[in-house]
């Protein structure tokens, strides 16, 4: 008995399955090798093309460009979040007129390119210069920066309204009924019962929207705002040095990846109570 | 009012013929990008759902890079990068040679890689929605893995991935507006020229937005038709 038990304990685990060099494994290693090669080539290129003069001249402008990009994204996302609340309310309204207006707003801003919307506001409103002058708004619409903020706010409000609506509608109807039976008002229900559940659903889409805004913000360079893309274009047109674009690409990648991982971390943290 | 109608009429006084050419360029660019993006996206998704960790890593690097870069920057990287790269290659052979990279091809490549990195995520989640028993069943009746993929998995994959891909098509249609920045005569560039020449920017950029909206509406009709025809083969429960 004891002998059998000790023998059972001594039984070795099965040997690991030998991993042969199958075709997929070879292909995978070749592809990873290719990426490593590309990375090394990029590093070698950046080292050989290193130009202290260029760096001293443009590093501060890149920093300010990054600041402009982030300011633009943060301001327009926050303003868009405010604007998205009435739009989402309109989308969920039973009144066909209000619902129709909100639907038209969302459809227009989601169905046309952000670049075309920015042009429509920045160049297009120039057609109404006399009228805008008369009400004193021309100084606002003359500046590319304000036009960019306005266009981005209107655009992201449409997307965020759909995120908000989707999240609120994802919470079951029974939650509303349960809260009503407890005597909570509609507003209390929304604030204490619905939103805490809806925002968990909405977190990932909100993170994606923020990333899309950062990527989309590159187009303001076309209307002469000196964000990260704008200073890159300027540096390239003056130096004809391709590394200006490579540095911008690295900065954008770091920004987006940081944000993506931050969203994932927050999501893991606020859904701890849902994990078993 | 009469003058505005003249401006958007067809012919030497109006700009409609120029804008129609822009619509043609936009549609052909999007249509040319779609098959490339779908094909690359499918293979990247195949790599990302394989059992082999190195293949998954390679696929994930691809998605991370091209999903993280702004589309406009990708476009410039392709347009100028390929031009400079080819130029230095050609000048090894002939120092006086110059190379001009076609902006249509650059746009196609840049939008194609962006589209494919998003499409690979759509295909990946569709792959995960197909139960493992489907592969085992295909194996059990003696199909090779290629045949299983083509005859068993792919028809289901298309049906599951279609809504996501339709969404990506609408995004692609909007992203084509960026090629106006590298000088391709798409809708936005043609209307921009018209706006500058006629000094009627609101009219022409508004028209551009309306054209994009109409294209999106036509697309959603097309997508509905495709969805109907694909869902006909679905199992009725």
Interface residues (C-beta under 8 A of the other chain):
Chain A: X22 X24 X25 X27 X28 X29 X31 X32 X34 X35 X107 X108 X111 X112 X113 X114 X115 X116 X117 X119 X120 X123 X124 X125 X126 X127 X128 X214 X215 X216 X217 X218 X219 X221 X222 X229 X232 X233 X236 X242 X245 X246 X248 X249 X252 X253 X256 X257 X260
Chain B: X47 X50 X51 X52 X53 X54 X55 X56 X57 X58 X61 X64 X65 X67 X68 X69 X70 X71 X72 X73 X76 X77 X80 X81 X84 X170 X174 X175 X176 X177 X178 X180 X181 X188 X192 X195 X200 X201 X202 X203 X205 X206 X208 X209 X212 X213 X216 X217
